[in-house]
């Protein structure tokens, strides 16, 4: 039984690792290839000029709900895909956190905070490496997606547990 749990934990960790790789690739490289030389050049440019970093952040959206409301108001397929995609792409993060920490040592606030932190790292990296723009609305959507994934995990485990209790009676 203990061997089965360890094997299951390894599978979940492998899934989490693959998810994180895909997440970074999609958000930072927009499905393109990863060019380390390009990233290094961009990092040197950013580090060499603090004004450059400041301009990169200010080119993005720093006003909460600005892009979300603009997208809803001027509905386009691209805008809708971006809006829904930023939410949906973090749902697996919440589910996988629930699976990895299923002993209850993480709260809803903890998952939200971890989702926000990961999203902040990704959004900041886009600005720092000049491979995208910082958008505070992405932080909101990503964090909400991570929390939703955790809620899905919690409800599904309760449903499975309740189903298991009624089937064993």
C-alpha positions as MATLAB code, in Angstrom:
seq = 'XXXXXXXXXXXXXXXXXXXXXXXXXXXXXXXXXXXXXXXXXXXXXXXXXXXXXXXXXXXXXXXXXXXXXXXXXXXXXXXXXXXXXXXXXXXXXXXXXXXXXXXXXXXXXXXXXXXXXXXXXXXXXXXXXXXXXXXXXXXXXXXXXXXXXXXXXXXXXXXXXXXXXXXXX';
ca = [
       0.000    0.000    0.000;
       2.821    2.419    0.864;
       4.574    1.579   -2.431;
       1.381    2.458   -4.337;
       1.156    5.851   -2.584;
       4.785    6.669   -3.409;
       4.221    5.712   -7.049;
       1.097    7.870   -7.157;
       3.002   10.816   -5.630;
       5.727   10.440   -8.282;
       3.091   10.474  -11.042;
       1.530   13.643   -9.623;
       4.951   15.317   -9.318;
       5.760   14.362  -12.913;
       2.412   15.782  -14.061;
       3.108   18.987  -12.124;
       6.564   19.297  -13.714;
       5.154   18.806  -17.222;
       2.388   21.320  -16.500;
       4.892   23.924  -15.265;
       7.050   23.433  -18.373;
       3.998   23.861  -20.616;
       2.800   26.881  -18.629;
       6.143   28.684  -18.915;
       6.429   27.804  -22.596;
       2.916   29.001  -23.425;
       2.986   32.214  -21.393;
       6.569   33.282  -21.987;
       7.239   31.912  -25.460;
       3.726   31.825  -26.965;
       4.218   28.240  -28.196;
       7.492   29.218  -29.922;
      10.933   27.808  -29.317;
      13.044   28.833  -26.345;
      16.144   30.804  -27.403;
      18.497   31.140  -24.456;
      20.830   33.530  -26.319;
      17.903   35.880  -27.007;
      16.803   35.736  -23.353;
      20.339   36.453  -22.196;
      20.554   39.504  -24.504;
      17.196   40.787  -23.269;
      18.207   40.287  -19.637;
      21.479   42.187  -20.180;
      19.513   45.023  -21.796;
      17.089   45.162  -18.871;
      19.739   44.965  -16.165;
      21.869   47.557  -17.923;
      19.083   50.122  -17.912;
      16.652   50.398  -15.000;
      14.698   52.973  -17.048;
      14.173   50.296  -19.685;
      12.589   47.965  -17.111;
      10.366   50.791  -15.862;
       9.211   51.557  -19.429;
       8.462   47.876  -20.019;
       6.211   47.711  -16.961;
       4.470   50.977  -17.822;
       3.771   49.784  -21.384;
       1.560   47.112  -19.875;
      -1.719   47.387  -18.006;
      -1.365   48.436  -14.379;
      -5.051   49.281  -13.795;
      -7.113   46.385  -12.367;
     -10.017   45.223  -14.550;
      -9.075   47.678  -17.336;
      -8.303   45.027  -19.979;
     -11.032   42.697  -18.735;
     -13.723   45.369  -19.109;
     -12.309   46.559  -22.451;
     -12.345   42.993  -23.770;
     -15.920   42.404  -22.607;
     -17.019   45.767  -24.056;
     -15.250   45.292  -27.438;
     -15.764   41.553  -27.752;
     -13.531   39.857  -30.302;
     -12.543   36.225  -30.689;
      -8.899   37.036  -29.888;
      -9.844   39.021  -26.781;
     -12.223   36.325  -25.583;
      -9.622   33.576  -26.106;
      -7.079   35.655  -24.171;
      -9.537   36.330  -21.340;
     -10.725   32.736  -20.984;
      -7.255   31.327  -21.655;
      -5.655   33.300  -18.816;
      -8.286   31.913  -16.457;
      -8.326   28.314  -17.705;
      -4.549   27.877  -17.968;
      -4.204   28.124  -14.170;
      -7.023   25.683  -13.284;
      -4.622   22.700  -13.462;
      -2.290   24.535  -11.070;
      -4.997   24.593   -8.382;
      -5.950   20.970   -9.007;
      -2.332   19.786   -8.918;
      -1.626   21.742   -5.722;
      -4.623   20.004   -4.179;
      -3.343   16.602   -5.290;
       0.198   17.249   -4.056;
      -0.940   18.674   -0.719;
      -4.031   16.517   -0.215;
      -3.375   16.106    3.484;
      -5.083   19.482    3.958;
      -2.003   21.559    4.657;
      -3.040   24.252    2.187;
      -5.986   26.604    2.342;
      -7.955   28.446   -0.296;
      -5.998   31.582    0.568;
      -2.744   29.619    0.265;
      -3.648   28.389   -3.231;
      -4.737   31.879   -4.264;
      -1.467   33.323   -2.942;
       0.650   30.695   -4.738;
      -1.305   31.271   -7.958;
      -0.831   35.015   -7.615;
       2.890   34.579   -6.914;
       3.455   32.311   -9.920;
       1.452   34.650  -12.140;
       3.460   37.636  -10.862;
       6.703   35.836  -11.713;
       5.477   35.070  -15.236;
       4.106   38.570  -15.865;
       7.290   40.182  -14.528;
       9.431   37.871  -16.664;
       7.506   38.963  -19.760;
       8.330   42.593  -19.008;
      11.907   41.911  -17.893;
      12.764   39.891  -21.010;
      10.621   42.079  -23.349;
       8.699   39.035  -24.567;
       5.265   40.293  -23.629;
       3.670   42.946  -21.501;
       2.831   43.053  -17.822;
      -0.930   42.966  -17.262;
      -2.434   43.170  -13.777;
      -5.652   41.673  -15.195;
      -3.694   38.531  -16.071;
      -2.752   38.302  -12.381;
      -6.447   38.492  -11.481;
      -7.486   35.910  -14.089;
      -4.600   33.514  -13.391;
      -5.108   33.639   -9.615;
      -8.850   33.123  -10.004;
      -8.180   30.163  -12.289;
      -5.822   28.576   -9.749;
      -8.377   29.049   -6.977;
     -11.129   27.601   -9.193;
      -8.974   24.551   -9.879;
      -8.514   24.031   -6.140;
     -12.263   24.401   -5.559;
     -12.871   21.783   -8.275;
     -10.368   19.505   -6.536;
     -12.024   19.987   -3.123;
     -15.543   19.347   -4.426;
     -14.466   16.313   -6.455;
     -12.700   14.729   -3.467;
     -15.782   15.319   -1.303;
     -17.996   13.840   -4.009;
     -15.750   10.766   -4.364;
     -15.610   10.339   -0.578;
     -19.407   10.637   -0.264;
     -19.878    8.203   -3.139;
     -17.451    5.764   -1.532;
     -19.325    5.917    1.795;
     -22.724    5.241    0.198;
     -21.413    2.396   -1.991;
     -19.829    0.602    0.986;
     -23.101    0.555    2.962;
];
